[in-house]
Amino acid sequence: MSLQAPQPVRVMVVDDSAIVRGLITRMLKEDPRIDVVASCSNGELAIGMAARKPADVIILDIEMPVMDGLTALPKLLAACPTAKIIMASTLTQRNAAISMRALQLGATDYVAKPTSDKLGASDAFRRELIAKVISLAAKRTASSQGTSPRPVAPQLKLRGGVVRQPRIIAIGSSTGGPQALLTLLGALPARVNCPILIAQHMPATFTTVLAQHIARASGRPCTEATDGMEIKPGAIGLAPGDWHMEVVRDGDRCITRLNQNPPENFCRPSVEPLFRSVAQHYGAESCAVVLTGMGSDGSTAARVIAAKGAPVIAQDEATSVVWGMPGAVANAGICSAILPLPRIAEHLASLFERAAA
């Protein structure tokens, strides 16, 4: 199934800066798959426009006069229920917190926009924005046309074999990941007491806020990983934005090592170095979980984890915002389970039942 919608994706751009609106509009119009149907300077104008020019995707700024993005969000969803909303904000702690709140209120994703003087020169921002617009619209189009996600069987083959109790869980996620992480980790029973390491595609500052939300939702200590941080049972470590995170051995213990090596799959942090290092140091006693996200980041190293005999678990298509990353491992035939998001915590817990007996 192609990710390209049959008709151009209809996009509305909402930002109080005329310069930013113009630059984002030009970026989007460069792609023939996208049609910018409206451009508004505040949330109130966007709500009025939504009824006349419904959009598949709305790029919504946070800080605007008259009506800000957070206030406009539920009203836009009411006016245009099928729209996917991407919150756009500058990289500040306050805006990161607001973006997380917006995701809880129904926004689908976020994008960290460069300052207006650097926006036009940002190829990474352009690539990320267009990829998110196309991917989110493809999911919306499939739903509106009544096409159901592919079932797990018989098309997708699951890997069998004996699974050991994991000594570590490594999680990779991207688009839709923050909410998926909160759902999964908030439901994880206490008996799943091994360390958990996460690579979520997210910019710096945003990962600081996400770690705080995960700690509250899970009731477990969760921090952005630091270089040389000891990997401890019951604790969650999140790769900080713009840094790869790996596991290395330091004497009789394992620690995290951070680096700014080149992005992998256009991502930093990338899931690949995390999964590779976990496979190297934990082998069959590791566990990989791949949640919703664009692209295929993590799929190469997930093969290494699977080859060690460790479980690889993928979120299913129906509950994924974008079934790119989990779909890549599912279609590779290396998964021991492909599950709806609400069932992943229960499945992980089942791997620890022997310890509780």
C-alpha distance (Angstrom), angle and dihedral (degrees) to the residues before:
residue distance angle dihedral
M1 . . .
S2 3.79 . .
L3 3.80 119.6 .
Q4 3.80 89.6 -141.4
A5 3.80 114.9 100.9
P6 3.84 115.8 -129.8
Q7 3.81 89.9 -120.9
P8 3.81 126.6 37.6
V9 3.78 113.4 -80.9
R10 3.82 109.6 -103.3
V11 3.81 110.7 -133.2
M12 3.80 133.0 -174.2
V13 3.81 118.8 -159.6
V14 3.82 116.6 -153.9
D15 3.82 117.5 -174.8
D16 3.80 132.4 131.4
S17 3.82 92.5 -137.1
A18 3.81 112.5 84.7
I19 3.80 89.0 -158.5
V20 3.81 93.4 53.7
R21 3.81 92.5 43.4
G22 3.79 90.8 51.3
L23 3.78 94.8 47.4
I24 3.82 94.1 47.0
T25 3.80 90.6 46.3
R26 3.81 91.7 51.5
M27 3.80 91.6 47.9
L28 3.79 91.5 52.4
K29 3.80 94.7 44.0
E30 3.80 90.2 56.1
D31 3.81 86.9 72.5
P32 3.83 112.2 73.4
R33 3.81 90.4 -149.9
I34 3.83 90.9 66.7
D35 3.80 130.8 71.6
V36 3.82 117.4 -171.4
V37 3.81 101.5 -146.8
A38 3.80 99.0 176.1
S39 3.79 142.8 14.2
C40 3.82 121.5 -163.5
S41 3.80 135.8 179.4
N42 3.82 98.4 -146.4
G43 3.78 143.5 14.0
E44 3.79 96.2 -100.7
L45 3.81 92.5 57.0
A46 3.80 89.8 46.1
I47 3.81 92.3 55.1
G48 3.80 90.9 52.6
M49 3.80 91.1 46.6
A50 3.82 94.6 47.7
A51 3.80 93.0 71.0
R52 3.81 93.0 49.9
K53 3.78 98.9 39.3
P54 3.81 108.8 24.9
A55 3.78 113.8 -158.7
D56 3.79 133.2 -153.3
V57 3.81 91.3 -148.0
I58 3.81 129.8 22.1
I59 3.82 121.4 -160.3
L60 3.81 101.8 -152.6
D61 3.80 124.5 -168.6
I62 3.80 117.5 -145.3
E63 3.80 104.0 -145.3
M64 3.83 112.9 53.0
P65 3.81 136.8 137.4
V66 3.83 122.8 -111.8
M67 3.83 91.9 20.9
D68 3.80 124.9 9.1
G69 3.79 125.2 -143.6
L70 3.80 97.7 -101.8
T71 3.82 91.8 52.9
A72 3.80 91.9 45.3
L73 3.81 95.3 47.3
P74 3.84 100.5 81.8
K75 3.81 91.2 39.8
L76 3.80 91.3 52.8
L77 3.79 90.8 48.7
A78 3.81 89.3 51.3
A79 3.81 91.8 48.8
C80 3.80 94.2 43.3
P81 3.84 108.1 21.2
T82 3.81 96.6 176.7
A83 3.80 95.5 51.7
K84 3.77 120.7 111.9
I85 3.79 110.5 -138.8
I86 3.80 122.6 -149.6
M87 3.79 113.8 -165.4
A88 3.81 113.7 -141.0
S89 3.77 120.3 -158.4
T90 3.76 143.9 152.2
L91 3.79 119.3 -105.6
T92 3.77 103.6 -89.2
Q93 3.79 129.9 128.4
R94 3.81 90.2 -120.7
N95 3.80 93.9 51.1
A96 3.80 91.3 45.9
A97 3.82 89.1 55.3
I98 3.82 90.9 47.4
S99 3.81 90.7 49.4
M100 3.79 90.5 53.1
R101 3.79 89.4 49.9
A102 3.81 89.6 49.7
L103 3.81 90.7 54.2
Q104 3.80 88.8 54.3
L105 3.82 89.6 50.7
G106 3.79 94.9 53.0
A107 3.79 109.3 -78.4
T108 3.79 110.9 138.5
D109 3.78 101.7 -148.5
Y110 3.79 145.5 -16.1
V111 3.77 137.2 -133.3
A112 3.80 127.1 -159.1
K113 3.77 107.0 -134.8
P114 3.79 121.9 -152.7
T115 3.78 119.0 -123.4
S116 3.81 114.3 -77.5
D117 3.81 93.0 -104.7
K118 3.83 91.2 57.5
L119 3.80 100.6 33.5
G120 3.80 97.0 92.5
A121 3.79 92.9 52.9
S122 3.79 96.5 47.9
D123 3.79 108.0 107.2
A124 3.81 90.8 170.9
F125 3.81 91.5 55.7
R126 3.81 91.7 47.5
R127 3.80 92.5 49.7
E128 3.81 93.2 46.4
L129 3.80 94.0 46.8
I130 3.80 95.4 49.0
A131 3.82 92.7 44.5
K132 3.79 91.6 51.7
V133 3.80 93.8 46.9
I134 3.81 92.9 50.7
S135 3.81 95.1 43.4
L136 3.80 95.4 47.5
A137 3.79 92.6 45.9
A138 3.79 90.9 50.8
K139 3.81 91.3 56.4
R140 3.81 91.1 46.7
T141 3.81 92.1 48.2
A142 3.81 92.6 51.4
S143 3.81 90.5 51.2
S144 3.80 94.7 47.0
Q145 3.80 91.5 50.1
G146 3.79 90.2 53.8
T147 3.78 94.9 -118.7
S148 3.77 111.6 150.1
P149 3.80 124.5 -139.9
R150 3.79 117.0 -96.8
P151 3.80 112.1 -90.0
V152 3.79 118.5 -116.7
A153 3.81 93.5 -118.7
P154 2.90 140.4 87.9
Q155 3.82 95.2 -2.2
L156 3.81 96.4 52.3
K157 3.77 118.0 57.0
L158 3.80 119.9 -145.1
R159 3.79 121.8 -147.6
G160 3.78 116.0 -122.6
G161 3.80 132.2 -161.5
V162 3.77 138.6 101.7
V163 3.81 114.2 -50.7
R164 3.80 121.5 -152.6
Q165 3.77 124.2 -144.5
P166 3.82 105.2 -88.9
R167 3.80 121.4 -116.8
I168 3.82 89.8 -163.6
I169 3.82 137.8 18.6
A170 3.81 118.9 -149.0
I171 3.81 118.1 -165.5
G172 3.80 129.1 -165.3
S173 3.81 123.2 -168.3
S174 3.79 142.9 153.7
T175 3.82 132.3 162.2
G176 3.81 107.5 33.0
G177 3.78 89.0 8.3
P178 3.81 101.6 121.8
Q179 3.81 93.8 60.5
A180 3.80 91.8 39.7
L181 3.81 90.4 52.8
L182 3.80 92.3 50.0
T183 3.81 90.8 49.6
L184 3.80 95.0 46.9
L185 3.81 98.6 41.8
G186 3.80 93.0 40.9
A187 3.82 89.6 58.4
L188 3.80 97.2 43.4
P189 3.84 111.7 117.5
A190 3.81 119.8 -125.7
R191 3.79 91.9 -112.9
V192 3.80 88.4 71.7
N193 3.78 88.7 82.1
C194 3.80 103.8 153.2
P195 3.81 122.4 111.2
I196 3.81 116.6 -82.7
L197 3.81 122.4 -152.0
I198 3.82 122.1 -170.3
A199 3.79 134.1 -163.9
Q200 3.81 107.5 -167.9
H201 3.79 118.5 173.9
M202 3.80 99.3 -117.5
P203 3.80 137.3 128.3
A204 3.78 125.6 -108.9
T205 3.82 114.4 -79.2
F206 3.79 90.2 27.8
T207 3.81 91.0 69.8
T208 3.82 89.6 53.6
V209 3.80 90.0 58.0
L210 3.81 93.3 41.7
A211 3.82 90.8 54.6
Q212 3.81 89.5 54.4
H213 3.81 91.4 50.6
I214 3.80 92.1 48.0
A215 3.80 91.4 50.7
R216 3.82 90.7 53.0
A217 3.81 94.8 44.3
S218 3.81 96.3 45.2
G219 3.79 101.6 35.5
R220 3.81 87.1 -133.6
P221 3.79 129.2 112.6
C222 3.80 108.1 -93.5
T223 3.77 125.1 177.2
E224 3.75 139.4 159.5
A225 3.78 104.6 -92.3
T226 3.78 117.9 -107.6
D227 3.78 127.6 -155.2
G228 3.80 107.7 -84.9
M229 3.82 95.3 13.1
E230 3.80 112.0 157.3
I231 3.80 114.0 -119.1
K232 3.79 104.7 -126.7
P233 3.82 133.0 -174.5
G234 3.79 114.6 -98.5
A235 3.82 93.9 17.1
I236 3.81 128.9 111.7
G237 3.80 122.5 -143.0
L238 3.81 121.3 -164.8
A239 3.80 121.8 -160.8
P240 3.82 107.1 -117.9
G241 3.79 117.6 -120.3
D242 3.82 114.3 -85.3
W243 3.83 92.9 15.1
H244 3.79 130.5 98.8
M245 3.80 114.0 -136.4
E246 3.81 124.0 -148.3
V247 3.78 136.4 172.6
V248 3.80 117.5 -121.8
R249 3.80 132.4 175.2
D250 3.79 119.2 -113.3
G251 3.78 108.4 -175.5
D252 3.79 108.4 -60.8
R253 3.81 94.9 -13.9
C254 3.80 138.3 64.0
I255 3.79 123.0 -124.6
T256 3.79 136.9 -179.0
R257 3.77 120.3 -103.4
L258 3.81 120.0 -161.8
N259 3.79 125.9 -157.5
Q260 3.77 141.4 165.2
N261 3.78 97.3 -136.5
P262 3.81 114.0 153.5
P263 3.82 115.8 -64.2
E264 3.78 116.8 -91.1
N265 3.80 116.3 -141.8
F266 3.84 85.1 0.3
C267 3.83 88.3 -63.3
R268 3.79 136.0 118.3
P269 2.93 111.9 -157.9
S270 3.77 91.2 37.4
V271 3.78 125.1 -173.6
E272 3.82 91.6 -136.6
P273 3.84 99.9 75.2
L274 3.80 91.2 44.2
F275 3.80 93.8 51.4
R276 3.83 92.9 42.3
S277 3.78 93.4 53.3
V278 3.81 93.3 43.8
A279 3.80 89.6 53.0
Q280 3.80 90.4 49.4
H281 3.81 97.3 50.7
Y282 3.81 103.4 29.4
G283 3.81 103.0 28.0
A284 3.80 113.7 173.2
E285 3.80 90.2 2.1
S286 3.80 92.4 67.3
C287 3.79 130.5 88.6
A288 3.80 129.2 -155.1
V289 3.81 124.3 -155.9
V290 3.80 119.9 -170.6
L291 3.79 115.2 -163.6
T292 3.80 133.5 -174.7
G293 3.80 117.2 -47.1
M294 3.79 147.7 124.7
G295 3.78 122.9 -92.5
S296 3.78 126.3 7.8
D297 3.80 104.4 -75.7
G298 3.78 110.6 155.8
S299 3.80 97.0 21.2
T300 3.81 95.5 105.6
A301 3.81 94.8 51.5
A302 3.82 91.0 40.2
R303 3.80 86.4 65.2
V304 3.80 88.2 58.0
I305 3.81 91.1 51.2
A306 3.80 90.5 48.6
A307 3.82 91.0 48.4
K308 3.81 88.3 57.0
G309 3.80 88.2 59.0
A310 3.80 95.0 -108.2
P311 3.81 123.0 135.9
V312 3.79 121.1 -96.5
I313 3.81 113.4 -163.6
A314 3.81 123.8 -168.0
Q315 3.79 130.1 -166.0
D316 3.79 110.0 -119.4
E317 3.79 125.1 -111.2
A318 3.80 97.1 -111.5
T319 3.81 94.5 59.9
S320 3.82 97.4 36.8
V321 3.79 120.1 98.1
V322 3.81 86.2 -147.9
W323 3.80 120.7 8.9
G324 3.79 96.5 -152.0
M325 3.80 107.0 107.6
P326 3.82 97.1 31.4
G327 3.79 90.6 40.2
A328 3.81 90.5 55.3
V329 3.81 93.4 57.1
A330 3.81 92.6 39.0
N331 3.79 93.0 53.4
A332 3.81 91.1 45.5
G333 3.81 89.4 66.0
I334 3.82 93.5 -126.2
C335 3.82 98.7 113.8
S336 3.78 123.1 109.2
A337 3.82 88.3 -164.6
I338 3.81 138.3 12.6
L339 3.78 108.2 -165.1
P340 3.81 144.7 167.4
L341 3.79 110.2 -100.2
P342 3.86 94.8 -108.5
R343 3.83 90.8 57.6
I344 3.81 99.3 49.8
A345 3.82 95.4 81.7
E346 3.81 90.5 51.1
H347 3.80 90.5 49.4
L348 3.80 92.5 50.1
A349 3.79 89.5 49.1
S350 3.81 89.9 54.4
L351 3.81 88.4 62.0
F352 3.80 88.3 62.6
E353 3.81 98.4 46.1
R354 3.78 92.7 103.2
A355 3.80 90.2 59.3
A356 3.82 91.4 51.3
A357 3.83 93.6 48.3
